[in-house]
Amino acid sequence: MRKAVSIALFLIFFGTSLFAEERDTVLNNVESNLNSEINLNPQFRGTLRVRGEHDFNENVNRFSVVNARAVVFGNANEWLSYQMQVDLNNHGQFRLLDMEARFRENRDLSFRVGQMLVPFGQIQQLVPRMVVFTELPWIVRYMSGSFRDIGVNATYRFRINDFPASFTGGIYNGAGINNPVWSNSFAHSFRLMFGGMSGFRFSLKTYHAENLALEIPTKHEIYGIDFRFFNNGLTIDAEIIRGNYIRAGETMRKVGSFLHVGQLFHTGKNTLKYLEPIVRWDMMGMANNFDFSDANRLTFGLNFGFREFNQNQFFRTAELRLNYAMNFVNENRASLYFGDNRALWANKLILEFLLEI
């Protein structure tokens, strides 16, 4: 019944029109490639992230290419755009990321079809040229389900007393990227957002899927709240999610959150454009008794920017990042979150370089 109601709401959502709203700058630049001047020629963009890191737990070192992304995007006409994105080297693997077409019905209504980001995660935590830390928050990496999937979604943008808002809903295969599985139950995700990347933003969201691609099919029922504030270089990001993971008749209930604070300082220099000290706390625990002691991490960082930070698009184009992560993990319960890979929760020092071309 709940699935039927969700799908019915989504279909109603597709057929309803709302009042006009000025589009949020970041959504206009990141989620849509439609411009006032139509350019039919494909455009290209690339992102490179390379790092060196030291694992204090095992006293070992390594260099790695975290991302080598290539993006082709453009406009077919005044209402249809497209994006194709691949990661040529994602921790040593090739990954096909985005293959999507985007339709803009009007200033308020847009549709997307193909393989795309599911509207649950925060875009500034997922897009390499927008992320602040060298590592994703734990809840994004281990609790939020699939970042991308194949399906269709729609977004309405509107205003409430001159305050921007949007509602996005989508249905997907539920098995992650590059995996068009047959299923009698589509995954679905909904997100209600107030505000934009600049100033104050708050959103409520949910994601439901049954991942049939796993050896033991697992149902994901995930609910989340996120908060963001950005003004004059000050960034505050926070999120809390609750997830029910059902497999073989057993339910594991987890809760996780993170809080990130940073301040960007412009130097006025020709070479070093800005400095940005940052700090983040994140955690994961069991939701049954709200025991938050299972996994905690404190990350300190300092970012060195060699090109001006784009305040309108929130893109970082040439940056050196120094991060130190201190982990406080209950070793007896670590496998519930990280499996058998101890390196995932090791104390680390990471030096990473990002270049946008």
Backbone torsions as a table, in degrees:
resi	resn	phi	psi	omega
1	MET	NA	-44.6	-179.0
2	ARG	-61.4	-40.0	179.1
3	LYS	-66.2	-40.1	-179.6
4	ALA	-63.8	-41.8	178.5
5	VAL	-64.3	-41.9	-180.0
6	SER	-61.4	-45.1	-179.9
7	ILE	-67.3	-37.8	178.5
8	ALA	-63.0	-43.1	177.8
9	LEU	-61.4	-38.9	-179.9
10	PHE	-64.9	-41.8	179.8
11	LEU	-66.5	-39.3	176.2
12	ILE	-62.6	-40.5	-179.9
13	PHE	-59.4	-38.2	179.3
14	PHE	-64.7	-33.3	-171.5
15	GLY	-97.1	2.4	-174.8
16	THR	-101.9	147.0	174.9
17	SER	-113.8	144.3	179.7
18	LEU	-121.6	174.5	-175.7
19	PHE	-78.3	163.6	-168.8
20	ALA	-74.4	157.8	-179.8
21	GLU	-155.7	142.1	173.0
22	GLU	-68.4	131.4	-172.6
23	ARG	-74.1	138.7	177.9
24	ASP	-60.4	138.0	-174.3
25	THR	-57.6	-45.3	-176.7
26	VAL	-69.1	-42.1	177.5
27	LEU	-61.1	-36.8	-179.8
28	ASN	-66.5	-36.4	-176.7
29	ASN	-88.6	-34.7	-173.7
30	VAL	-94.6	-44.2	-173.5
31	GLU	-92.8	-7.1	179.2
32	SER	-143.2	141.2	178.2
33	ASN	-105.5	8.6	-178.8
34	LEU	-76.2	127.1	-179.2
35	ASN	-118.6	164.8	178.7
36	SER	-65.2	-33.1	175.3
37	GLU	-104.0	114.2	-175.6
38	ILE	-75.4	125.6	176.5
39	ASN	-120.1	109.4	-175.0
40	LEU	-77.0	-11.4	179.6
41	ASN	-76.2	136.1	177.7
42	PRO	-61.3	146.1	176.1
43	GLN	-113.9	151.4	-173.8
44	PHE	-124.3	148.0	177.8
45	ARG	-150.7	149.6	178.9
46	GLY	-141.9	151.5	178.6
47	THR	-134.0	131.0	178.5
48	LEU	-123.2	128.8	173.8
49	ARG	-128.5	120.2	-179.4
50	VAL	-126.4	139.0	-177.1
51	ARG	-141.2	158.2	166.0
52	GLY	-122.7	142.4	-176.7
53	GLU	-145.9	153.7	177.8
54	HIS	-122.6	126.9	177.6
55	ASP	-94.6	110.7	-177.5
56	PHE	-73.7	-27.3	-179.5
57	ASN	-66.5	-42.0	-178.1
58	GLU	-104.6	-6.2	-178.7
59	ASN	56.6	50.5	178.9
60	VAL	-128.4	162.3	-178.0
61	ASN	-131.1	159.2	173.4
62	ARG	-161.9	155.6	167.4
63	PHE	-109.0	147.9	179.1
64	SER	-154.9	152.5	169.8
65	VAL	-94.8	112.0	-177.0
66	VAL	-78.7	-45.0	178.2
67	ASN	-143.2	142.3	167.6
68	ALA	-139.0	77.9	-171.0
69	ARG	-92.8	143.8	174.5
70	ALA	-129.1	132.3	-176.6
71	VAL	-127.0	134.9	171.2
72	VAL	-118.9	127.3	-179.3
73	PHE	-147.3	161.0	179.9
74	GLY	175.4	-171.0	-177.4
75	ASN	-118.4	135.1	173.2
76	ALA	-85.9	-34.6	174.6
77	ASN	-161.5	-163.0	-174.3
78	GLU	-73.3	-10.6	-178.7
79	TRP	-127.4	-1.7	-176.5
80	LEU	-128.0	126.8	176.2
81	SER	-131.1	174.9	-177.0
82	TYR	-149.3	160.9	173.6
83	GLN	-148.8	134.3	174.3
84	MET	-128.1	125.3	-175.7
85	GLN	-135.7	132.2	175.9
86	VAL	-128.6	152.6	172.0
87	ASP	-110.5	108.1	-176.0
88	LEU	-68.9	-25.3	178.9
89	ASN	-151.9	98.6	176.4
90	ASN	-111.3	96.4	-174.3
91	HIS	50.8	42.0	175.7
92	GLY	91.4	0.8	-177.8
93	GLN	-122.3	147.2	173.2
94	PHE	-86.0	133.6	-179.4
95	ARG	-136.5	129.9	170.4
96	LEU	-84.7	118.6	-172.3
97	LEU	-100.6	-71.1	-176.0
98	ASP	-112.7	134.9	169.8
99	MET	-143.8	88.2	-170.5
100	GLU	-140.3	150.5	170.8
101	ALA	-109.8	145.4	-175.5
102	ARG	-127.5	126.9	-178.3
103	PHE	-113.3	129.5	176.1
104	ARG	-110.0	104.6	179.4
105	GLU	-68.8	-43.3	175.7
106	ASN	-159.2	-167.0	-177.3
107	ARG	-65.7	-20.2	-173.2
108	ASP	-105.2	-25.7	-171.0
109	LEU	-118.8	129.0	175.6
110	SER	-141.2	152.8	-179.7
111	PHE	-126.3	151.9	175.8
112	ARG	-136.7	137.1	177.6
113	VAL	-133.5	145.6	179.4
114	GLY	121.2	-150.3	176.5
115	GLN	-99.1	127.0	-168.4
116	MET	-156.1	173.4	172.0
117	LEU	-67.4	132.6	173.7
118	VAL	-75.5	135.8	-174.3
119	PRO	-77.1	58.4	174.7
120	PHE	-119.6	-48.0	-179.5
121	GLY	-74.3	159.4	176.0
122	GLN	-81.9	130.6	-172.2
123	ILE	-62.2	-33.1	-179.3
124	GLN	-74.5	-8.4	174.8
125	GLN	-97.2	-5.7	-172.7
126	LEU	-119.4	-33.2	-176.8
127	VAL	-84.3	119.7	-172.9
128	PRO	-53.3	-37.5	-177.6
129	ARG	-81.2	2.9	176.1
130	MET	-116.5	-17.7	-177.0
131	VAL	-68.7	153.4	-175.4
132	VAL	-102.7	-38.9	-177.9
133	PHE	-97.2	162.5	177.7
134	THR	-73.8	-25.7	-179.4
135	GLU	-118.0	144.3	176.1
136	LEU	-70.2	154.0	172.1
137	PRO	-58.0	148.1	-178.9
138	TRP	-56.3	-42.4	-175.9
139	ILE	-67.0	-28.9	176.1
140	VAL	-70.9	-41.4	-176.6
141	ARG	-75.9	-38.8	-168.4
142	TYR	-118.2	-6.0	-175.8
143	MET	-127.3	-17.6	-168.5
144	SER	-88.5	9.9	-179.9
145	GLY	76.0	-157.5	-177.1
146	SER	-76.7	132.2	175.1
147	PHE	-67.3	-39.8	-176.5
148	ARG	-129.1	153.5	177.6
149	ASP	-158.9	173.2	-178.5
150	ILE	-102.6	128.1	-179.7
151	GLY	172.4	-145.9	-177.5
152	VAL	-143.8	142.2	172.9
153	ASN	-142.9	167.5	179.3
154	ALA	-140.2	149.5	179.9
155	THR	-132.3	130.1	168.9
156	TYR	-108.2	136.1	175.5
157	ARG	-118.2	136.7	-175.7
158	PHE	-152.3	-176.7	-179.2
159	ARG	-130.3	144.0	172.9
160	ILE	-122.3	106.3	-176.5
161	ASN	53.1	49.0	178.9
162	ASP	68.5	10.9	177.5
163	PHE	-102.8	123.7	-176.0
164	PRO	-67.9	143.8	178.5
165	ALA	-149.0	163.2	178.2
166	SER	-154.3	155.2	175.1
167	PHE	-131.8	127.2	-179.3
168	THR	-123.7	134.8	174.9
169	GLY	-136.6	145.9	-178.6
170	GLY	-150.9	154.4	172.6
171	ILE	-123.6	141.4	-170.4
172	TYR	-144.4	169.0	177.2
173	ASN	-63.6	-38.1	179.1
174	GLY	93.4	4.3	-176.5
175	ALA	-113.6	11.8	176.9
176	GLY	87.2	-174.8	-173.3
177	ILE	-72.6	150.3	174.9
178	ASN	57.7	31.3	-174.9
179	ASN	-143.2	77.5	-178.3
180	PRO	-80.7	77.0	-175.8
181	VAL	-81.2	153.1	170.4
182	TRP	-79.8	138.1	-179.1
183	SER	-154.5	150.6	174.1
184	ASN	-93.9	9.4	-177.8
185	SER	-148.3	109.4	178.2
186	PHE	-72.9	147.8	167.5
187	ALA	-75.0	154.0	176.5
188	HIS	-145.7	151.9	-179.4
189	SER	-143.1	139.3	178.3
190	PHE	-133.5	146.0	180.0
191	ARG	-146.2	128.4	174.7
192	LEU	-111.8	120.2	-172.7
193	MET	-124.3	138.6	175.4
194	PHE	-119.9	125.9	-179.8
195	GLY	93.9	-177.7	-178.6
196	GLY	-131.9	-167.0	-177.2
197	MET	-67.4	-31.4	179.0
198	SER	-98.6	143.1	-175.6
199	GLY	81.4	-137.4	-175.6
200	PHE	-103.6	139.2	174.8
201	ARG	-142.3	143.9	179.9
202	PHE	-147.5	138.3	178.6
203	SER	-145.8	152.2	173.2
204	LEU	-115.6	140.8	-173.0
205	LYS	-154.5	159.9	177.4
206	THR	-150.0	150.6	179.6
207	TYR	-143.2	125.9	179.8
208	HIS	-127.7	128.5	-179.3
209	ALA	-156.2	154.7	170.1
210	GLU	-118.7	108.5	-175.4
211	ASN	-81.7	99.2	-179.2
212	LEU	-82.0	-5.4	-178.0
213	ALA	-79.4	-17.5	-179.5
214	LEU	-76.6	158.3	178.8
215	GLU	-58.7	-40.5	171.5
216	ILE	-113.6	109.0	-177.9
217	PRO	-51.1	136.0	-175.4
218	THR	-127.7	130.3	173.9
219	LYS	-88.2	136.0	175.9
220	HIS	-113.5	123.6	171.9
221	GLU	-124.6	104.3	-169.7
222	ILE	-124.2	134.7	179.4
223	TYR	-128.1	141.1	-176.1
224	GLY	-147.9	157.2	172.4
225	ILE	-132.5	133.3	175.2
226	ASP	-132.2	155.8	-176.5
227	PHE	-137.6	142.0	177.0
228	ARG	-144.7	142.3	172.1
229	PHE	-138.4	129.0	176.6
230	PHE	-137.6	125.7	177.4
231	ASN	-161.7	127.3	177.4
232	ASN	53.2	40.9	176.8
233	GLY	85.6	-10.6	177.5
234	LEU	-84.3	125.7	178.9
235	THR	-120.7	130.8	171.0
236	ILE	-128.7	118.7	178.4
237	ASP	-123.4	136.1	178.5
238	ALA	-148.5	151.4	178.4
239	GLU	-156.8	145.7	172.1
240	ILE	-137.0	134.5	178.7
241	ILE	-133.3	153.5	175.5
242	ARG	-123.1	128.5	-177.9
243	GLY	-128.1	134.8	171.0
244	ASN	-107.8	123.3	-177.6
245	TYR	-118.7	111.1	-170.3
246	ILE	-111.0	120.0	178.1
247	ARG	-146.1	136.9	179.3
248	ALA	53.2	37.0	177.2
249	GLY	80.2	-2.3	179.9
250	GLU	-109.4	142.4	-178.0
251	THR	-113.5	127.0	173.1
252	MET	-108.3	123.9	-177.6
253	ARG	-109.1	118.2	-177.8
254	LYS	-119.7	154.8	174.0
255	VAL	-134.1	143.6	-179.7
256	GLY	-151.9	160.3	179.7
257	SER	-159.5	167.3	170.8
258	PHE	-150.5	156.3	175.0
259	LEU	-137.1	125.6	-177.0
260	HIS	-126.4	132.0	177.3
261	VAL	-130.2	135.0	177.8
262	GLY	-151.0	157.9	177.8
263	GLN	-137.7	123.0	-179.5
264	LEU	-94.4	128.6	-179.8
265	PHE	-116.9	121.1	175.8
266	HIS	-79.6	133.8	-175.9
267	THR	-92.1	-24.9	-174.8
268	GLY	75.9	10.0	-179.3
269	LYS	-91.5	161.1	-179.4
270	ASN	-74.1	-38.0	-176.0
271	THR	-95.0	-59.8	179.2
272	LEU	-89.1	103.5	-173.0
273	LYS	-79.0	-35.9	-178.4
274	TYR	-155.7	160.0	171.1
275	LEU	-122.5	145.6	-179.0
276	GLU	-142.5	97.0	171.7
277	PRO	-74.2	139.3	-176.1
278	ILE	-140.6	153.8	174.8
279	VAL	-146.3	144.1	179.9
280	ARG	-144.0	137.2	169.3
281	TRP	-114.2	131.6	172.5
282	ASP	-139.4	157.2	-173.7
283	MET	-151.4	161.0	170.8
284	MET	-142.3	144.2	179.1
285	GLY	-159.0	178.6	178.0
286	MET	-85.5	137.8	-175.4
287	ALA	-83.0	-15.6	-175.5
288	ASN	-59.7	-47.7	-179.5
289	ASN	-119.1	14.5	180.0
290	PHE	50.0	46.9	175.6
291	ASP	-85.3	101.6	-175.9
292	PHE	-90.5	12.1	-174.7
293	SER	-90.7	-1.6	-176.0
294	ASP	-65.7	-48.6	-176.3
295	ALA	-148.0	118.9	175.8
296	ASN	-131.8	149.0	179.7
297	ARG	-144.0	138.4	175.6
298	LEU	-121.4	121.8	-176.7
299	THR	-119.5	126.7	174.9
300	PHE	-108.8	140.0	-178.6
301	GLY	-146.4	160.5	173.3
302	LEU	-142.1	121.6	-179.6
303	ASN	-104.4	135.8	178.9
304	PHE	-113.1	116.0	-177.4
305	GLY	-100.8	130.6	-177.8
306	PHE	-107.8	-0.9	166.7
307	ARG	-132.6	155.4	-178.5
308	GLU	-61.3	138.6	176.3
309	PHE	-71.3	127.6	-178.5
310	ASN	-79.1	103.6	-175.2
311	GLN	-68.5	-23.7	-178.1
312	ASN	-85.3	-36.1	-177.7
313	GLN	-105.0	-12.1	177.9
314	PHE	62.5	33.2	179.7
315	PHE	-97.8	142.6	176.0
316	ARG	-110.0	120.0	-168.1
317	THR	-107.9	-23.7	176.6
318	ALA	-154.1	104.1	-170.4
319	GLU	-145.4	139.3	172.2
320	LEU	-108.1	128.9	-173.8
321	ARG	-122.0	130.5	176.2
322	LEU	-117.0	119.5	-178.2
323	ASN	-127.4	140.8	170.5
324	TYR	-126.5	123.6	-176.7
325	ALA	-112.9	125.8	175.4
326	MET	-108.2	124.0	-176.5
327	ASN	-111.1	138.5	177.8
328	PHE	-126.0	93.5	-169.6
329	VAL	-123.1	135.0	172.8
330	ASN	-73.2	105.8	-174.0
331	GLU	-60.3	-29.5	-179.6
332	ASN	-70.7	-19.2	-178.1
333	ARG	-118.9	4.4	-176.2
334	ALA	-60.6	-34.8	-177.1
335	SER	-64.6	-21.7	178.5
336	LEU	-66.7	-21.7	-176.2
337	TYR	-115.1	-36.6	-171.3
338	PHE	-116.6	0.4	-174.4
339	GLY	68.2	-144.0	-177.4
340	ASP	-97.2	5.2	-175.8
341	ASN	-89.4	98.0	-178.2
342	ARG	-66.9	-23.9	-178.9
343	ALA	-64.3	-21.6	-178.5
344	LEU	-69.2	-21.7	179.4
345	TRP	-127.6	32.1	176.2
346	ALA	-83.8	151.7	169.8
347	ASN	-68.8	129.3	-172.0
348	LYS	-136.9	150.1	166.6
349	LEU	-116.2	123.7	-173.2
350	ILE	-126.6	131.7	172.2
351	LEU	-119.5	119.8	-172.7
352	GLU	-130.2	143.6	175.6
353	PHE	-117.2	130.1	177.1
354	LEU	-115.6	135.0	176.7
355	LEU	-135.3	127.2	176.4
356	GLU	-105.7	128.5	-178.7
357	ILE	-125.2	NA	NA
